Amino acid sequence: MSPALPRLKPLHALAWPAPVAAFAGGAVAVGLITLFAFRLHLNLATPAFLQLIVVVLLARHSGFRVASAVSVLSVALQTYFLVPPFLSFIVADSHNMIALATFSYCALTVSRLSSAATHQARVAESRRRDTEGLYEISRLVLLMDRRIEPGPQIVSMIPRVFDCESVVIFDSASTTLAAAGKAETDFEERARAAYVTDRDEFDPTQHAWFRVLRVNHRPVGALALRGGEVSDAVANALASLVAVAMERARSFESESRAEAARQSEQLRTAVLDALAHDVKTPLTAIRAASSGLIEAHVLDPLHEELVALIDSESARLDEITNRLLRLARLDARDVRVKRGRLPLEQLLDQTVTPARERAPDRIIRTRCSQSDLAVLGDEQLLSMALSQLIDNALKYSQPDSGMTIAAERKGAEALISVHNFGIPIPEADLERIFERFYRARDAHRVSGTGLGLSITRKIALAHGGRVWASSDEQRGTTFYLSLPLTEETAK
């Protein structure tokens, strides 16, 4: 981190002595000028100009009031010592009266202008230093180490630049306090209270500011400052800078987590793809051997039963492998969605027919609200997604219960639902059952891989749709697949 700006001197360190001392010095100066002019018998013009210089200098460095008081004293001294009759306050000559009045007017006017110009210069200098300090804080914020929490880094910057006695930052996201300088417990608690009450405060007794950190009008923490070269404008600007820095750090942290999750997902997809391909070759050989032994009819009943079990389980393993391959291709976006007009009535019929053959004892009803209801999608992929939902319903529904598969229009979308009565899904699991390999707590009673519903969700997302479920013991379980309608159907 680069070095901060050198410590700035406070304004009062640049000011001249206190008003009383300044007036005393001015009085001595104009008194000496008057005394020399009186001793040397000078006319009024020379000492008047010298005294005017003294008044202007006082106005520049000590303010209008001190300069005005010294100018009044100058007029009195000129009248008493330098204007006939001498050693009296009587002015006999009208010319001298005009000269004294002109001197008094010029002294007061010049004092006022000089004092105003000096004040404006000091304000400009103060603003320049504030701008430099805020720029330095902004630069240091950009150079912060993103691997470290922003709070402790920022509180170490502000005292070096603005010479603050105490700095405290409260971060609402982590509920932590970062402090620098003489930060007592009470000061830290007041910083926390500023965030809780969502109110900015200034304590003149401690010369302390308490500012709420806001991002898009939303409080995210609080900043407390005490002492140093801090003004109200600087406190507000620092609060904005700190809020932006903390939000920037949070955004970077979120991006890092998202990138790590993406890379992890890519690695997992690659592993699944490689594993599925490696398993496919020996599995094909096992199925071919077991099927050949069964067809040869050379085994006794016991051995034939064992070989049949091998053939059945290898077929199940083959299906798991196929699902892994499908999921890997969907994750890697290797599958191209061949979009075309697909009537939902046709999709339901061609998907339900194989399910009825697999479960002839189950009643499977279909219903389509419109004969012309159609979506724009890939027939093979959508048939696979619907088959997964139907297979899931067959597995987890009661053996003597029926199943209803319906398609209807909902706005600009087609809604396909698969309803059955069976093992209810806990509410906490309704969102997670679409995650890969996740199975609800009661689902372990039935054999499964935890891949089918994740494949369905991937297919739905690839078509710009979505999938969800609802379940309770009285109304049963329903899985929903929502897909965009074709343009002519949506009209």
CORBELRA-V47429 format. One record per residue. N is the residue number from 1. SS is DSSP state (A for helix, B for strand, O for the rest). BURIAL is # if it has 24 or more other C-alpha atoms within 12 Angstrom, else .. D_LAST is the distance of its C-alpha to the last C-alpha in Angstrom with 1 decimal. Layout:
BEGIN
N|SS|BURIAL|D_LAST  N|SS|BURIAL|D_LAST
END
This chain:
BEGIN
1|O|.|61.7  2|O|.|63.3  3|O|.|65.9  4|O|#|64.9  5|O|#|66.2  6|O|.|69.9  7|O|.|70.4  8|O|#|70.3  9|O|.|73.2  10|O|.|72.4  11|A|.|72.9  12|A|.|75.9  13|A|.|77.7  14|A|.|77.5  15|O|.|78.9  16|O|.|82.6  17|O|.|84.9  18|O|.|84.4  19|A|#|84.9  20|A|.|88.5  21|A|.|89.6  22|A|#|88.0  23|A|#|89.7  24|A|.|93.0  25|A|#|92.8  26|A|#|91.9  27|A|#|94.8  28|A|.|97.2  29|A|#|96.0  30|A|#|96.4  31|A|#|99.7  32|A|.|101.1  33|A|#|100.0  34|A|#|101.7  35|A|#|104.8  36|A|.|105.2  37|A|#|104.7  38|A|#|107.3  39|A|.|109.8  40|O|.|109.3  41|O|.|109.3  42|O|.|106.0  43|O|.|104.3  44|A|#|101.2  45|A|.|98.7  46|A|.|99.2  47|A|#|98.7  48|A|#|95.9  49|A|#|93.9  50|A|#|94.6  51|A|#|93.6  52|A|#|90.4  53|A|#|89.5  54|A|#|90.1  55|A|#|87.9  56|A|#|85.0  57|A|#|85.3  58|A|#|85.2  59|A|#|82.1  60|A|#|80.4  61|A|#|81.1  62|A|#|81.8  63|O|#|79.9  64|A|#|80.6  65|A|#|82.6  66|A|#|85.2  67|A|#|85.5  68|A|#|85.9  69|A|#|88.6  70|A|#|90.5  71|A|#|90.3  72|A|#|91.9  73|A|#|94.6  74|A|#|95.1  75|A|#|95.7  76|A|#|98.1  77|A|#|100.1  78|A|#|100.2  79|A|#|101.4  80|A|#|104.1  81|A|#|105.4  82|A|#|104.6  83|O|#|104.8  84|O|.|108.2  85|O|.|109.8  86|O|.|109.3  87|O|.|108.9  88|O|.|107.4  89|O|.|104.0  90|O|.|105.3  91|O|#|103.9  92|O|.|106.5  93|O|.|105.0  94|A|.|101.8  95|A|.|100.9  96|A|#|100.8  97|A|.|98.7  98|A|.|96.1  99|A|#|96.2  100|A|#|95.7  101|A|.|92.8  102|A|.|91.2  103|A|#|91.6  104|A|#|90.1  105|A|.|87.1  106|A|#|86.5  107|A|#|86.9  108|A|#|84.3  109|A|.|81.8  110|A|#|82.1  111|A|#|81.9  112|A|#|78.7  113|A|.|77.1  114|A|#|78.3  115|A|#|77.1  116|A|.|73.6  117|A|.|73.4  118|A|#|74.6  119|A|.|72.1  120|A|.|69.2  121|A|.|70.5  122|A|.|70.5  123|A|.|67.0  124|A|.|65.8  125|A|.|67.7  126|A|#|66.2  127|A|.|62.7  128|A|.|63.5  129|A|#|64.7  130|A|#|61.7  131|A|.|59.4  132|A|.|61.3  133|A|#|61.2  134|A|#|57.5  135|A|#|57.0  136|A|#|59.3  137|A|#|57.4  138|A|#|54.1  139|A|.|55.7  140|A|#|57.1  141|A|#|53.8  142|A|.|52.2  143|O|.|55.1  144|O|#|54.8  145|O|.|54.9  146|O|.|51.5  147|O|.|53.0  148|O|.|54.8  149|O|#|53.6  150|A|#|53.1  151|A|#|55.0  152|A|#|58.6  153|A|#|58.2  154|A|#|57.2  155|A|#|59.9  156|A|#|62.5  157|A|#|61.3  158|A|#|61.4  159|A|#|65.2  160|A|#|66.3  161|A|#|64.5  162|A|#|64.9  163|O|#|68.1  164|O|#|66.6  165|O|#|68.7  166|B|#|65.9  167|B|#|62.2  168|B|#|59.9  169|B|#|56.2  170|B|#|54.3  171|B|#|51.2  172|O|#|49.0  173|O|.|47.0  174|O|.|50.3  175|O|.|52.2  176|B|.|55.1  177|B|#|57.6  178|B|#|59.0  179|B|#|62.1  180|B|#|64.7  181|B|#|68.0  182|O|.|69.6  183|O|#|66.7  184|O|.|68.1  185|A|.|66.3  186|A|.|65.9  187|A|#|64.3  188|A|#|61.8  189|A|#|61.0  190|A|#|60.3  191|A|#|57.9  192|A|#|56.0  193|A|#|56.2  194|A|#|54.6  195|A|#|51.5  196|A|.|51.5  197|A|.|52.0  198|O|#|49.7  199|O|.|52.4  200|O|#|54.3  201|B|#|58.0  202|B|#|61.2  203|B|.|64.6  204|O|.|67.4  205|O|.|70.2  206|O|.|69.0  207|O|.|67.3  208|B|#|64.2  209|B|#|60.5  210|B|#|57.8  211|B|#|54.3  212|B|#|50.9  213|B|#|48.9  214|B|#|45.3  215|B|.|42.3  216|O|.|39.3  217|O|.|41.2  218|B|.|41.5  219|B|#|45.1  220|B|#|46.0  221|B|#|49.8  222|B|#|52.8  223|B|#|55.5  224|B|#|59.1  225|B|#|61.7  226|B|#|65.3  227|O|#|67.9  228|O|#|68.0  229|O|#|66.7  230|O|#|63.5  231|O|#|62.2  232|A|#|59.3  233|A|.|57.2  234|A|#|58.1  235|A|#|57.3  236|A|#|53.8  237|A|#|53.3  238|A|#|54.6  239|A|#|52.3  240|A|#|49.3  241|A|#|50.7  242|A|#|51.4  243|A|#|47.9  244|A|#|46.3  245|A|#|48.7  246|A|#|48.0  247|A|#|44.2  248|A|.|44.7  249|A|#|46.8  250|A|#|44.3  251|A|.|41.5  252|A|.|43.8  253|A|.|44.6  254|A|.|40.9  255|A|.|40.3  256|A|.|43.4  257|A|.|42.3  258|A|.|38.8  259|A|.|40.5  260|A|.|43.0  261|A|.|40.3  262|A|.|38.4  263|A|.|41.6  264|A|.|42.5  265|A|.|39.2  266|A|.|39.8  267|A|.|43.3  268|A|.|42.3  269|A|#|39.7  270|A|.|42.3  271|A|.|44.8  272|A|#|42.5  273|A|#|41.7  274|A|.|45.4  275|A|.|46.4  276|A|#|44.0  277|A|.|45.2  278|A|.|48.8  279|A|.|48.4  280|A|#|46.6  281|A|.|49.7  282|A|.|52.3  283|A|#|49.9  284|A|.|49.3  285|A|.|53.1  286|A|#|53.6  287|A|#|51.1  288|A|.|52.6  289|A|.|56.1  290|A|#|55.2  291|A|.|53.4  292|A|.|56.4  293|A|.|58.9  294|A|#|57.0  295|A|.|56.8  296|A|.|60.5  297|O|.|61.7  298|O|.|64.7  299|O|.|64.3  300|O|.|65.8  301|A|.|63.5  302|A|.|63.8  303|A|.|63.0  304|A|.|60.2  305|A|.|58.6  306|A|.|58.8  307|A|#|57.4  308|A|#|54.5  309|A|.|53.8  310|A|#|53.9  311|A|#|51.5  312|A|.|49.1  313|A|.|49.2  314|A|#|48.9  315|A|.|45.7  316|A|.|44.4  317|A|#|45.5  318|A|#|43.8  319|A|.|40.5  320|A|#|41.1  321|A|#|41.9  322|A|#|38.7  323|A|#|36.6  324|A|#|38.6  325|A|#|37.9  326|A|#|34.1  327|A|#|34.1  328|A|#|36.4  329|A|#|34.1  330|A|#|31.1  331|A|#|33.2  332|O|#|34.4  333|O|.|31.0  334|O|.|32.6  335|O|.|29.8  336|O|.|27.2  337|O|.|23.7  338|O|.|22.8  339|O|.|19.0  340|B|.|17.5  341|B|.|14.9  342|B|#|16.3  343|B|#|15.6  344|A|#|16.7  345|A|#|18.8  346|A|#|20.8  347|A|#|21.3  348|A|#|22.6  349|A|#|25.0  350|A|.|26.4  351|A|#|27.0  352|A|#|28.5  353|A|.|30.9  354|A|.|33.2  355|A|#|33.2  356|A|#|34.5  357|A|.|37.1  358|A|.|38.3  359|O|.|38.5  360|O|.|39.3  361|O|.|40.7  362|O|#|37.5  363|O|#|34.8  364|B|#|31.3  365|B|#|28.5  366|B|#|24.9  367|B|#|21.9  368|B|#|18.2  369|O|.|16.1  370|O|.|13.9  371|O|.|15.3  372|O|.|12.2  373|O|#|11.5  374|B|#|11.9  375|B|#|12.7  376|B|#|14.0  377|B|#|17.7  378|O|#|21.3  379|A|#|22.2  380|A|.|25.8  381|A|#|25.3  382|A|#|22.7  383|A|#|25.0  384|A|#|27.8  385|A|#|26.1  386|A|#|25.4  387|A|#|28.9  388|A|#|30.4  389|A|#|28.8  390|A|#|30.1  391|A|#|33.5  392|A|#|33.7  393|A|#|33.1  394|A|#|35.7  395|A|#|38.2  396|A|#|38.1  397|B|#|37.3  398|O|.|40.1  399|O|.|41.5  400|O|.|41.2  401|O|.|37.8  402|O|#|34.5  403|B|#|31.2  404|B|#|27.6  405|B|#|24.7  406|B|#|21.3  407|B|#|17.6  408|B|#|15.0  409|B|#|11.7  410|B|.|12.5  411|O|.|9.9  412|O|.|8.4  413|B|#|11.3  414|B|#|12.9  415|B|#|16.3  416|B|#|19.2  417|B|#|22.5  418|B|#|26.0  419|B|#|28.4  420|B|#|32.1  421|O|#|35.4  422|B|#|38.0  423|O|#|39.5  424|O|#|37.7  425|O|#|36.7  426|O|.|38.4  427|A|.|36.2  428|A|.|38.0  429|A|.|36.9  430|O|#|33.2  431|O|.|32.3  432|A|.|35.1  433|A|#|34.5  434|A|#|31.9  435|O|#|34.7  436|O|#|36.6  437|O|.|39.7  438|O|.|39.2  439|O|#|39.8  440|O|#|40.0  441|A|.|43.5  442|A|.|43.4  443|A|#|41.6  444|A|.|44.9  445|A|.|46.0  446|O|.|43.7  447|O|.|44.1  448|O|#|41.3  449|O|#|40.8  450|O|#|38.3  451|O|#|36.2  452|A|#|33.5  453|A|#|31.3  454|A|#|31.8  455|A|#|30.5  456|A|#|27.4  457|A|#|26.8  458|A|#|27.4  459|A|#|24.9  460|A|#|22.2  461|A|#|23.0  462|A|#|23.0  463|O|#|19.4  464|O|.|18.4  465|O|#|18.5  466|B|#|21.2  467|B|#|23.6  468|B|#|25.7  469|B|#|27.9  470|B|#|29.3  471|B|#|32.6  472|B|.|35.4  473|O|.|38.1  474|O|.|36.9  475|O|.|33.2  476|B|#|33.5  477|B|#|31.7  478|B|#|28.0  479|B|#|26.5  480|B|#|22.8  481|B|#|20.8  482|B|#|17.5  483|B|#|15.3  484|B|#|12.2  485|B|#|9.3  486|O|#|8.8  487|A|.|6.4  488|A|.|5.4  489|A|#|5.5  490|A|.|3.8  491|O|.|0.0
END
